[in-house]
Amino acid sequence: HANFSDLVPLPQAANLSVRASGTNVVLSFPTQLGSSYTILYKNKLTDAIWMPLGASVPGSGSNMSVTNGMTGNAQFYLLEVQ
């Protein structure tokens, strides 16, 4: 239809903050209703695949946190928003 447009809201950009808490790493991020969030990680940036750190969580409109135990090795984190 030439005179029809459909506006779809995009997920808001989310910043991932990381802090140490005892022997854990706490990853926190703001969420938005209708979006889904997955924390991905790599042990080395040269690893071919980002691995999920647990299941995806639905956005609630508030800040959420995910806790991961420190392994003693470096880990790199990525927040995927869908």
C-alpha positions in Angstrom: 0.0 0.0 0.0 1.7 3.2 -1.2 0.1 5.5 1.5 0.6 3.2 4.5 3.5 3.3 7.0 4.0 1.2 10.1 6.0 2.7 12.9 7.8 0.2 15.1 9.5 1.4 18.3 13.2 0.4 18.5 14.6 -0.8 21.8 16.4 1.9 23.7 20.2 1.6 23.8 21.2 0.0 27.1 24.5 0.6 28.9 26.0 -2.3 30.7 27.7 -1.5 34.0 30.0 -4.0 35.7 31.2 -4.0 39.3 32.9 -6.5 41.6 31.0 -7.8 44.7 33.0 -10.2 46.7 33.8 -13.2 44.5 31.2 -12.2 41.9 30.8 -9.8 39.0 27.5 -7.9 38.9 26.3 -6.7 35.5 23.5 -4.1 35.6 21.5 -2.5 32.8 18.3 -0.5 32.3 15.4 -2.3 30.6 12.4 -1.4 28.6 9.0 -3.1 28.5 8.6 -5.2 25.4 12.4 -5.9 25.0 14.4 -8.9 25.9 18.0 -8.9 27.3 20.7 -11.4 27.1 24.2 -11.1 28.6 26.8 -12.8 26.3 30.5 -13.4 27.2 33.8 -14.5 25.8 36.9 -15.6 27.6 39.1 -14.1 24.9 38.1 -11.5 22.3 39.6 -13.8 19.6 37.0 -16.5 20.5 34.7 -17.1 17.5 31.4 -17.2 19.4 29.8 -15.1 22.2 28.2 -17.5 24.7 25.0 -16.7 26.7 25.4 -16.1 30.4 22.1 -17.7 31.4 18.7 -17.2 29.8 17.2 -14.0 28.3 15.3 -11.8 30.7 12.2 -9.7 29.7 12.4 -6.0 30.3 10.4 -4.6 33.1 11.1 -0.9 32.7 13.5 -0.9 35.6 17.2 -1.7 36.2 18.1 -5.4 36.2 21.2 -7.2 37.4 22.9 -10.5 36.5 25.6 -12.0 38.8 28.5 -14.1 37.5 31.2 -15.8 39.6 34.7 -14.6 39.0 36.8 -17.3 37.3 40.2 -15.8 37.9 40.5 -15.2 34.1 39.5 -12.2 32.1 36.0 -12.3 30.6 34.4 -9.9 28.1 30.7 -9.1 28.3 28.1 -7.9 25.7 24.5 -7.0 26.3 22.2 -8.1 23.5 18.8 -6.3 23.3 16.0 -7.8 21.2 
